[in-house]
């Protein structure tokens, strides 16, 4: 019951918001295309896809001037805005609150929101891939599954390529937990601050590092290990889910409605 409601209200009705994502990805693709032309780089379709989550190498170990990864940050933050906008909005809506009460289980309601986050993240990344491939076809970029934009290290493992997706999901669950403690707006800005800090400091404690490919040992000698990244994300997910369920089951929903009104 809960997931059908979230699928209809929280996912299908939010699909138009993916048009903004498509615009961001298209601008990033055009920027990379012009850069490749300027420096005569031989890039393929995989490069255009990975560029979106490439970010920057660990700083200051990289020995280069710090440059804020605007593309990664915009894509990452827009997803967190989508994730943070819906879940608790239904609690303050009479119909949504009625669905929660009628279903009779706060835990299932909360877990449905976690499933909704997983679906949203998968759709988000699928949109990024489709737009990038479509751009490559139109621009005449070769469809290739080899990367020239990233250098592979001896610790490279193909499972590292899935870390950005898993990190986005875990970040969404973490943000959902923060919403049980604070408000959607505060939780969004907290995640934004953590994400911004992770562009400068490379540490598994700032787990959003794991969604930046150049912060991983698979692509940078000073990066976070793939196994270390997955373990960190598992711990954050487990703690966020458990704490979120406990707090939400004790939350006074009616009081939250009155406070919102």
Backbone bond lengths (Angstrom), bond angles and torsions (degrees), N, CA, C in turn:
res aa  C-N    CA-C-N  psi(-1)  N-CA   C-N-CA  omega(-1)  CA-C   N-CA-C  phi
1 X - - - 1.461 - - 1.530 111.52 -
2 X 1.340 115.45 -50.55 1.462 119.64 -177.00 1.524 111.28 -62.48
3 X 1.349 116.84 -45.62 1.461 119.03 -175.53 1.522 111.46 -67.99
4 X 1.343 117.73 -35.47 1.461 120.02 176.68 1.534 110.27 -60.83
5 X 1.328 115.17 -40.02 1.462 120.08 177.86 1.529 110.59 -65.42
6 X 1.332 116.42 -44.68 1.470 120.65 -179.79 1.522 111.09 -67.13
7 X 1.338 116.90 -35.19 1.456 120.39 178.90 1.525 110.90 -64.75
8 X 1.326 115.87 -40.54 1.462 120.48 -177.93 1.522 111.95 -78.19
9 X 1.313 116.83 -49.51 1.471 121.15 -173.73 1.525 112.10 -86.34
10 X 1.326 116.43 -41.77 1.460 119.51 -174.09 1.511 115.13 -89.47
11 X 1.348 117.64 -23.09 1.461 119.41 -176.28 1.525 112.63 -109.82
12 X 1.323 117.15 -60.01 1.466 120.45 -175.50 1.523 112.41 -61.96
13 X 1.324 116.56 -39.36 1.464 119.36 179.75 1.518 112.54 -73.23
14 X 1.333 116.76 -17.25 1.461 120.46 -179.64 1.526 112.84 -93.79
15 X 1.327 118.05 -3.97 1.460 120.76 -177.77 1.529 113.87 -55.85
16 X 1.354 119.46 -37.12 1.480 118.70 177.67 1.528 113.47 -57.13
17 X 1.346 117.77 -25.56 1.472 120.68 179.05 1.522 111.34 -66.06
18 X 1.330 116.76 -19.23 1.456 119.95 179.16 1.533 111.22 -71.99
19 X 1.328 117.13 -13.37 1.459 120.09 176.31 1.523 110.81 -65.02
20 X 1.333 116.28 -34.85 1.467 120.12 177.19 1.527 109.48 -66.72
21 X 1.334 116.36 -40.58 1.465 120.15 176.24 1.530 110.15 -60.35
22 X 1.332 116.40 -44.21 1.464 120.74 179.61 1.524 110.38 -58.80
23 X 1.330 117.09 -39.24 1.462 121.43 178.95 1.525 110.73 -65.80
24 X 1.340 117.28 -44.30 1.465 121.33 179.28 1.524 110.57 -61.19
25 X 1.331 116.35 -45.69 1.468 121.29 -179.62 1.521 110.54 -63.71
26 X 1.324 116.78 -41.45 1.468 120.71 -179.64 1.525 111.26 -62.84
27 X 1.323 116.89 -43.03 1.469 120.68 177.67 1.521 110.55 -62.86
28 X 1.347 116.85 -41.27 1.466 121.13 178.47 1.526 110.60 -64.39
29 X 1.327 117.40 -40.34 1.467 121.74 178.11 1.525 111.34 -62.77
30 X 1.325 116.35 -45.21 1.468 120.66 179.57 1.522 110.50 -62.77
31 X 1.331 116.14 -41.94 1.465 120.54 179.57 1.527 111.36 -61.44
32 X 1.349 116.26 -44.21 1.463 119.85 179.13 1.523 111.19 -67.44
33 X 1.318 117.27 -37.06 1.466 121.81 179.63 1.527 110.33 -61.56
34 X 1.333 116.14 -45.39 1.467 120.29 179.63 1.528 111.16 -66.90
35 X 1.327 116.03 -37.42 1.470 120.63 177.92 1.531 110.14 -64.19
36 X 1.339 116.29 -42.26 1.464 120.89 179.52 1.525 110.87 -64.64
37 X 1.322 116.35 -38.78 1.467 119.88 177.75 1.527 111.41 -66.26
38 X 1.325 115.68 -41.34 1.472 120.80 -177.21 1.524 111.35 -63.59
39 X 1.344 116.78 -39.58 1.470 120.52 -176.36 1.532 112.43 -106.39
40 X 1.328 116.50 12.34 1.469 122.52 176.93 1.530 112.13 54.16
41 X 1.313 115.60 48.43 1.463 121.24 179.27 1.523 110.31 -89.34
42 X 1.315 115.77 137.26 1.461 121.16 179.02 1.527 108.97 -94.60
43 X 1.330 116.41 89.52 1.461 121.66 -175.83 1.520 110.79 -106.91
44 X 1.330 115.37 149.44 1.455 121.55 177.24 1.511 111.02 -114.82
45 X 1.304 116.36 -177.06 1.465 121.35 -175.98 1.526 113.03 -61.45
46 X 1.341 117.01 -36.29 1.463 119.11 179.98 1.521 110.91 -63.56
47 X 1.324 117.09 -34.15 1.461 120.96 178.11 1.531 111.17 -62.08
48 X 1.324 116.54 -39.29 1.464 120.53 -179.61 1.531 111.00 -69.25
49 X 1.321 116.34 -31.74 1.466 120.19 178.13 1.529 110.19 -74.11
50 X 1.335 116.27 -47.24 1.467 120.30 -177.28 1.526 112.27 -69.63
51 X 1.322 116.89 -26.83 1.463 121.37 179.65 1.530 111.63 -57.41
52 X 1.327 116.74 -31.03 1.459 121.60 -176.69 1.525 112.35 -67.40
53 X 1.327 117.07 -27.34 1.474 120.73 179.08 1.531 111.13 -118.45
54 X 1.312 117.14 13.76 1.466 122.05 -177.95 1.520 112.18 -64.47
55 X 1.311 117.98 -46.67 1.469 124.13 -178.23 1.529 109.84 60.09
56 X 1.353 116.75 -141.17 1.468 120.95 -177.53 1.521 109.91 -130.00
57 X 1.337 115.55 160.47 1.457 121.04 179.07 1.530 110.40 -69.77
58 X 1.339 117.43 160.74 1.467 120.22 178.05 1.520 111.63 -52.76
59 X 1.313 115.69 137.20 1.465 121.64 -177.26 1.529 108.21 -120.09
60 X 1.355 120.74 136.08 1.474 126.05 7.56 1.523 114.17 -93.92
61 X 1.371 117.23 10.51 1.452 119.85 -178.47 1.520 112.68 -56.91
62 X 1.343 116.69 -27.67 1.454 120.50 -177.57 1.528 112.29 -66.81
63 X 1.333 116.77 -20.02 1.454 120.81 179.66 1.508 113.53 74.51
64 X 1.320 117.19 9.31 1.447 121.60 -179.76 1.527 110.64 -111.70
65 X 1.316 115.02 163.90 1.461 120.60 176.44 1.525 109.78 -65.92
66 X 1.315 116.28 136.90 1.469 119.70 -178.75 1.525 110.58 -67.07
67 X 1.328 115.08 127.45 1.459 121.36 176.53 1.524 107.86 -127.96
68 X 1.310 115.79 119.45 1.458 119.99 -176.41 1.531 110.10 -62.92
69 X 1.343 118.29 129.47 1.470 121.96 -178.51 1.527 112.12 -77.62
70 X 1.302 116.47 82.20 1.464 122.06 -174.00 1.526 112.27 -60.20
71 X 1.328 116.77 -43.98 1.476 120.40 -177.22 1.520 110.68 -60.89
72 X 1.334 116.11 -51.83 1.465 119.21 -179.90 1.531 110.89 -60.57
73 X 1.316 117.12 -44.43 1.461 120.82 -175.42 1.535 111.35 -64.61
74 X 1.314 117.49 -42.60 1.467 120.88 179.00 1.527 110.98 -62.71
75 X 1.338 115.94 -46.39 1.465 120.31 -179.01 1.524 110.71 -64.92
76 X 1.324 116.35 -44.52 1.459 121.53 -179.83 1.526 111.03 -64.82
77 X 1.322 116.86 -45.17 1.462 120.64 -175.01 1.528 111.92 -72.30
78 X 1.311 117.04 -35.04 1.464 118.99 178.69 1.526 110.66 -64.96
79 X 1.330 116.73 -38.36 1.468 120.20 175.73 1.520 110.68 -62.45
80 X 1.337 117.08 -42.29 1.460 119.66 179.82 1.532 111.62 -67.82
81 X 1.322 116.37 -28.75 1.466 119.09 175.24 1.520 110.32 -67.38
82 X 1.328 116.50 -43.07 1.464 120.39 177.47 1.530 110.10 -62.37
83 X 1.325 116.11 -45.81 1.473 121.07 -179.12 1.520 111.30 -62.85
84 X 1.327 117.01 -40.35 1.460 119.95 -175.86 1.510 114.50 -79.29
85 X 1.323 116.44 -13.90 1.456 119.64 -173.00 1.525 113.15 -79.65
86 X 1.336 117.94 -35.60 1.465 120.12 -169.54 1.533 117.59 -92.34
87 X 1.350 120.09 -51.47 1.471 120.20 -164.38 1.516 116.76 -46.66
88 X 1.340 117.82 -53.65 1.456 119.23 -175.14 1.523 113.06 -90.13
89 X 1.332 116.84 -4.72 1.459 118.42 175.49 1.521 110.15 -65.06
90 X 1.345 117.38 -30.71 1.463 120.73 179.81 1.525 111.96 -71.09
91 X 1.338 116.30 -24.75 1.465 119.23 178.48 1.522 110.33 -67.27
92 X 1.340 116.08 -34.76 1.460 120.58 -177.84 1.526 112.84 -89.04
93 X 1.323 115.70 0.01 1.459 121.21 177.67 1.531 108.30 -100.02
94 X 1.320 116.81 135.47 1.470 119.80 -176.51 1.523 112.22 -58.02
95 X 1.349 116.85 -41.81 1.454 119.68 -179.75 1.518 111.16 -67.77
96 X 1.343 115.54 -44.09 1.459 119.88 179.46 1.510 112.21 -63.50
97 X 1.323 116.68 -41.80 1.461 120.44 177.66 1.526 110.39 -63.70
98 X 1.356 115.90 -36.65 1.463 120.17 177.65 1.517 111.48 -63.73
99 X 1.344 116.85 -38.89 1.465 121.57 177.47 1.524 110.10 -62.73
100 X 1.332 116.50 -42.75 1.458 121.37 178.63 1.521 111.13 -60.92
101 X 1.328 117.47 -46.89 1.464 121.67 -177.92 1.522 110.86 -68.97
102 X 1.343 116.48 -42.29 1.469 120.79 -178.04 1.532 111.34 -64.57
103 X 1.329 116.46 -36.35 1.462 120.16 -179.24 1.506 112.94 -67.48
104 X 1.318 116.39 -28.73 1.458 120.99 173.26 1.515 116.38 77.08
105 X 1.309 119.11 11.26 1.463 120.24 179.55 1.519 110.51 -146.30
106 X 1.310 115.76 111.36 1.460 119.57 178.34 1.527 111.05 -68.41
107 X 1.326 116.64 -35.36 1.466 120.06 -179.23 1.513 110.94 -63.58
108 X 1.341 117.38 -44.45 1.460 120.11 178.44 1.527 110.84 -65.94
109 X 1.337 117.32 -35.94 1.459 121.17 176.17 1.524 110.00 -60.18
110 X 1.325 116.66 -46.66 1.460 122.29 -178.03 1.527 110.51 -66.25
111 X 1.334 117.00 -43.96 1.466 121.18 179.90 1.526 111.12 -65.38
112 X 1.326 116.24 -31.00 1.463 119.91 176.04 1.522 110.46 -64.40
113 X 1.333 116.54 -37.10 1.466 120.39 177.89 1.535 110.22 -67.41
114 X 1.332 116.66 -34.80 1.464 120.14 176.64 1.529 109.89 -65.48
115 X 1.336 116.69 -42.29 1.470 120.98 176.70 1.524 110.79 -63.71
116 X 1.343 116.21 -37.85 1.461 120.81 177.24 1.526 110.74 -63.24
117 X 1.325 117.25 -40.19 1.463 121.41 177.52 1.523 110.06 -61.85
118 X 1.343 117.39 -43.78 1.465 121.38 179.30 1.524 110.65 -60.25
119 X 1.330 117.24 -44.77 1.459 121.75 179.69 1.521 111.00 -64.49
120 X 1.325 116.98 -42.13 1.464 121.52 -179.97 1.519 111.42 -63.88
121 X 1.330 116.47 -43.11 1.471 120.92 179.81 1.525 110.43 -63.79
122 X 1.330 117.53 -45.17 1.464 120.66 179.68 1.534 110.91 -61.76
123 X 1.336 116.26 -44.11 1.465 120.24 178.67 1.523 110.94 -64.09
124 X 1.317 116.67 -36.34 1.465 122.80 -179.46 1.528 110.38 -62.87
125 X 1.329 116.26 -49.91 1.462 120.11 -178.81 1.530 111.33 -70.67
126 X 1.324 116.88 -34.11 1.462 119.70 176.59 1.522 110.48 -63.36
127 X 1.321 116.62 -39.24 1.465 121.29 176.37 1.521 111.03 -61.52
128 X 1.324 116.16 -42.75 1.465 120.78 178.46 1.524 111.22 -60.48
129 X 1.324 116.46 -43.14 1.461 121.23 -178.32 1.528 110.71 -67.66
130 X 1.333 116.55 -44.90 1.470 120.90 -178.29 1.530 111.10 -63.37
131 X 1.336 116.84 -45.31 1.470 120.57 179.97 1.524 110.35 -62.91
132 X 1.324 117.32 -41.96 1.469 121.01 -179.46 1.523 111.17 -65.68
133 X 1.327 117.15 -42.65 1.466 120.34 178.77 1.526 110.65 -65.39
134 X 1.344 116.10 -41.53 1.467 119.90 178.66 1.524 110.40 -62.06
135 X 1.326 116.69 -41.57 1.470 120.34 178.20 1.522 110.26 -62.06
136 X 1.325 116.99 -43.66 1.466 120.85 -179.16 1.527 110.96 -61.68
137 X 1.319 116.79 -40.68 1.468 120.23 178.48 1.518 111.50 -63.35
138 X 1.323 116.27 -42.91 1.469 120.84 -179.18 1.528 111.36 -70.45
139 X 1.344 116.19 -39.85 1.466 120.79 -176.24 1.522 113.30 -83.82
140 X 1.331 116.98 -5.26 1.456 119.84 179.16 1.513 113.83 79.77
141 X 1.316 117.00 21.00 1.471 121.35 176.88 1.530 108.26 -79.31
142 X 1.336 118.41 131.37 1.470 121.03 -178.27 1.541 112.26 -58.92
143 X 1.305 116.30 137.39 1.456 120.85 174.03 1.521 106.81 -80.87
144 X 1.310 115.23 103.74 1.464 121.26 -174.55 1.517 109.99 -137.07
145 X 1.323 116.34 143.76 1.466 120.62 179.41 1.516 111.47 -105.32
146 X 1.334 115.06 25.44 1.461 121.40 172.54 1.524 108.25 -110.57
147 X 1.326 115.86 145.56 1.461 119.29 -178.10 1.523 111.58 -108.09
148 X 1.312 115.17 134.44 1.464 122.02 174.84 1.522 111.72 -114.45
149 X 1.326 115.76 -12.93 1.464 119.99 -177.10 1.527 111.15 -84.81
150 X 1.332 116.42 -19.53 1.462 121.85 178.36 1.517 109.57 -120.52
151 X 1.317 116.39 141.95 1.466 121.36 176.40 1.524 108.69 -97.48
152 X 1.321 116.02 127.44 1.455 120.76 -179.00 1.529 109.86 -84.39
153 X 1.319 116.67 136.12 1.460 121.52 177.54 1.525 109.23 -95.70
154 X 1.322 115.76 177.59 1.465 120.41 178.52 1.523 111.64 -66.32
155 X 1.333 116.85 -19.24 1.458 120.71 -179.78 1.522 112.51 -93.19
156 X 1.332 116.87 10.80 1.463 119.59 -178.47 1.526 111.62 -61.48
157 X 1.325 114.38 136.81 1.460 122.28 173.38 1.523 106.98 -142.91
158 X 1.313 115.94 137.28 1.467 119.49 -176.33 1.527 112.34 -61.56
159 X 1.347 117.72 -24.29 1.469 120.10 -179.90 1.524 111.12 -67.46
160 X 1.343 117.14 -17.56 1.469 120.48 177.66 1.520 110.79 -65.58
161 X 1.336 117.01 -25.71 1.460 120.48 -178.60 1.526 112.15 -67.97
162 X 1.337 116.86 -20.05 1.458 120.32 -179.47 1.535 112.45 -90.75
163 X 1.323 116.80 -6.24 1.461 119.85 -177.99 1.529 113.47 -60.49
164 X 1.345 120.20 -40.19 1.474 118.57 177.52 1.527 112.93 -58.31
165 X 1.334 117.36 -39.88 1.466 120.55 179.82 1.518 110.48 -66.76
166 X 1.323 116.48 -47.40 1.469 120.77 -179.38 1.523 110.12 -63.92
167 X 1.333 116.67 -39.65 1.467 120.51 179.58 1.522 111.19 -63.43
168 X 1.321 116.82 -41.73 1.466 120.54 179.24 1.527 110.70 -62.65
169 X 1.319 116.59 -39.81 1.465 120.26 177.79 1.527 111.00 -64.43
170 X 1.326 116.20 -47.58 1.469 120.32 -179.53 1.528 110.61 -64.62
171 X 1.324 117.37 -39.05 1.465 120.51 176.99 1.517 110.60 -62.00
172 X 1.331 116.75 -38.67 1.466 120.46 176.86 1.510 112.25 -63.71
173 X 1.335 117.38 -41.17 1.471 121.58 177.97 1.521 109.90 -67.21
174 X 1.328 116.81 -39.27 1.464 121.40 176.47 1.523 110.52 -62.71
175 X 1.323 116.75 -41.29 1.467 120.97 178.34 1.528 110.59 -66.29
176 X 1.330 117.01 -37.55 1.466 120.67 176.27 1.521 110.54 -61.05
177 X 1.334 116.44 -41.61 1.472 120.76 175.79 1.526 111.23 -61.38
178 X 1.340 116.83 -43.55 1.464 119.87 179.02 1.523 111.52 -61.60
179 X 1.334 116.34 -32.93 1.462 120.54 179.52 1.523 111.97 -67.49
180 X 1.333 116.84 -26.11 1.470 119.00 176.64 1.526 111.05 -73.32
181 X 1.331 115.82 -21.06 1.466 121.19 -179.77 1.520 112.60 -94.67
182 X 1.327 115.13 -36.83 1.467 119.34 -173.67 1.533 109.94 -123.13
183 X 1.308 115.98 -125.30 1.468 122.64 177.60 1.524 108.04 -132.55
184 X 1.341 118.46 162.63 1.461 120.05 177.72 1.522 113.24 -56.20
185 X 1.334 117.96 -37.91 1.467 121.03 -178.09 1.524 110.74 -68.51
186 X 1.334 116.30 -46.96 1.472 119.86 -179.83 1.519 110.50 -63.96
187 X 1.329 117.18 -43.13 1.466 120.82 -179.36 1.530 110.72 -62.46
188 X 1.318 116.80 -38.11 1.467 120.62 178.83 1.530 110.63 -63.57
189 X 1.315 117.52 -45.41 1.463 120.52 -178.89 1.536 111.77 -69.42
190 X 1.320 117.43 -30.90 1.463 120.28 175.14 1.524 110.63 -65.29
191 X 1.320 116.03 -45.02 1.466 120.28 177.92 1.523 110.30 -65.23
192 X 1.331 116.86 -39.13 1.471 120.82 177.53 1.524 111.08 -61.02
193 X 1.335 116.35 -39.85 1.464 120.70 -179.81 1.531 110.99 -68.27
194 X 1.334 116.53 -43.66 1.467 120.76 178.28 1.525 110.29 -62.08
195 X 1.310 116.05 -42.18 1.467 121.22 -179.65 1.525 111.20 -64.86
196 X 1.325 116.58 -41.84 1.467 120.40 178.46 1.526 110.61 -64.07
197 X 1.333 116.48 -41.70 1.466 120.41 179.34 1.530 111.11 -63.85
198 X 1.336 116.49 -34.33 1.463 120.13 -177.55 1.522 112.79 -69.88
199 X 1.330 117.69 -15.84 1.461 119.43 176.77 1.529 110.97 -75.11
200 X 1.331 115.88 -23.60 1.467 121.13 -177.04 1.529 111.87 -99.66
201 X 1.335 116.24 -39.65 1.463 121.91 -177.75 1.525 109.73 -108.72
202 X 1.320 116.21 125.07 1.456 121.01 179.56 1.522 109.12 -98.31
203 X 1.328 115.79 105.81 1.459 121.62 -178.97 1.523 108.60 -158.02
204 X 1.345 118.08 141.35 1.468 119.73 177.14 1.525 112.47 -63.67
205 X 1.347 117.01 -19.83 1.463 119.48 177.07 1.530 110.48 -63.14
206 X 1.324 116.13 -34.11 1.468 120.89 171.82 1.526 105.70 -92.91
207 X 1.338 115.76 82.23 1.462 121.21 -165.98 1.524 113.99 -64.45
208 X 1.334 118.08 -16.59 1.463 118.86 177.25 1.535 111.62 -68.33
209 X 1.339 116.98 -9.96 1.464 120.53 171.20 1.524 110.93 -56.46
210 X 1.328 115.77 -31.74 1.467 120.60 -173.77 1.525 112.91 -70.31
211 X 1.338 117.61 -10.33 1.462 119.55 177.17 1.525 111.29 -95.94
212 X 1.340 116.65 3.75 1.464 122.15 179.25 1.528 108.05 -110.26
213 X 1.321 116.52 109.63 1.459 120.78 -170.85 1.527 113.23 -57.48
214 X 1.328 117.86 -40.51 1.464 119.84 -178.57 1.528 113.07 -72.15
215 X 1.320 117.53 -6.45 1.459 120.66 175.07 1.531 111.46 -91.33
216 X 1.344 117.05 4.26 1.456 121.88 -177.79 1.531 110.64 -104.60
217 X 1.318 116.37 148.04 1.460 120.99 -178.60 1.529 112.14 -65.20
218 X 1.333 117.03 -17.81 1.467 120.45 177.59 1.520 111.68 -66.77
219 X 1.355 116.08 -22.87 1.460 120.76 -177.44 1.520 112.79 -126.19
220 X 1.311 118.06 -5.21 1.453 121.60 -179.62 1.530 109.07 -149.74
221 X 1.311 116.65 131.36 1.467 120.48 -177.65 1.522 112.32 -62.66
222 X 1.325 117.30 -26.55 1.467 121.06 -179.00 1.525 112.26 -95.15
223 X 1.325 117.01 9.42 1.451 120.72 -174.34 1.522 114.77 -84.73
224 X 1.315 114.73 179.34 1.464 122.80 179.85 1.527 109.40 -81.74
225 X 1.329 116.86 136.42 1.451 121.12 -180.00 1.524 111.51 -64.23
226 X 1.315 116.26 148.39 1.458 120.38 -179.20 1.517 111.31 -61.35
227 X 1.324 116.98 -47.56 1.458 120.97 178.11 1.516 112.21 -61.83
228 X 1.333 115.80 -40.79 1.468 121.45 178.23 1.524 110.27 -62.30
229 X 1.328 116.05 -38.83 1.457 120.51 179.39 1.514 112.00 -64.95
230 X 1.325 116.32 -47.80 1.467 119.82 -179.72 1.532 111.39 -64.63
231 X 1.334 117.24 -38.41 1.458 120.37 178.58 1.520 111.00 -64.27
232 X 1.330 116.60 -43.58 1.465 121.21 177.90 1.522 110.77 -60.09
233 X 1.311 116.52 -45.42 1.460 120.72 -179.26 1.521 111.57 -64.66
234 X 1.322 116.88 -37.38 1.471 120.69 177.79 1.520 110.89 -62.67
235 X 1.331 116.69 -42.37 1.468 121.16 179.92 1.527 110.12 -65.94
236 X 1.333 116.88 -46.46 1.469 120.60 179.74 1.520 110.54 -61.68
237 X 1.332 116.78 -42.43 1.468 120.89 179.46 1.521 111.18 -62.42
238 X 1.336 116.55 -48.32 1.465 120.74 -177.40 1.527 111.48 -62.26
239 X 1.335 116.35 -45.18 1.464 120.25 -179.47 1.529 111.58 -67.37
240 X 1.326 116.53 -42.38 1.468 120.59 -179.52 1.522 110.84 -64.76
241 X 1.319 116.43 -43.20 1.468 120.73 -178.62 1.519 110.84 -66.27
242 X 1.326 116.21 -47.31 1.468 120.01 -178.15 1.526 110.89 -64.37
243 X 1.331 116.80 -47.68 1.468 120.38 -179.26 1.517 110.98 -64.85
244 X 1.325 116.87 -40.43 1.459 120.49 -179.98 1.516 112.20 -63.07
245 X 1.328 116.74 -42.41 1.472 120.99 178.62 1.523 111.21 -63.43
246 X 1.327 116.48 -44.47 1.470 120.69 -178.63 1.521 110.83 -63.15
247 X 1.330 116.24 -48.20 1.464 120.44 -177.21 1.523 110.84 -66.59
248 X 1.345 117.21 -43.27 1.462 119.39 -177.33 1.528 111.53 -66.68
249 X 1.333 117.72 -34.88 1.465 120.50 179.22 1.532 111.92 -67.81
250 X 1.328 116.05 -19.79 1.462 120.07 179.38 1.521 112.89 -100.80
251 X 1.316 115.92 -1.36 1.462 120.79 -173.84 1.530 110.89 -77.85
252 X 1.329 115.36 141.50 1.468 121.85 177.32 1.526 107.65 -86.87
253 X 1.342 115.77 98.47 1.463 120.99 -176.26 1.519 111.73 -64.76
254 X 1.321 116.51 -43.29 1.470 120.27 -179.16 1.515 111.27 -61.70
255 X 1.338 116.02 -39.70 1.475 120.41 177.75 1.530 109.56 -65.32
256 X 1.326 117.48 -38.14 1.461 120.84 178.50 1.518 110.68 -63.67
257 X 1.340 115.92 -38.70 1.469 119.84 177.81 1.519 110.96 -64.12
258 X 1.332 116.22 -43.71 1.462 119.87 -179.55 1.514 111.31 -64.99
259 X 1.344 116.22 -40.94 1.467 120.08 179.70 1.523 111.35 -64.28
260 X 1.347 116.51 -37.94 1.460 121.13 179.91 1.523 109.98 -67.51
261 X 1.331 116.21 -38.81 1.469 120.73 179.72 1.529 111.37 -69.65
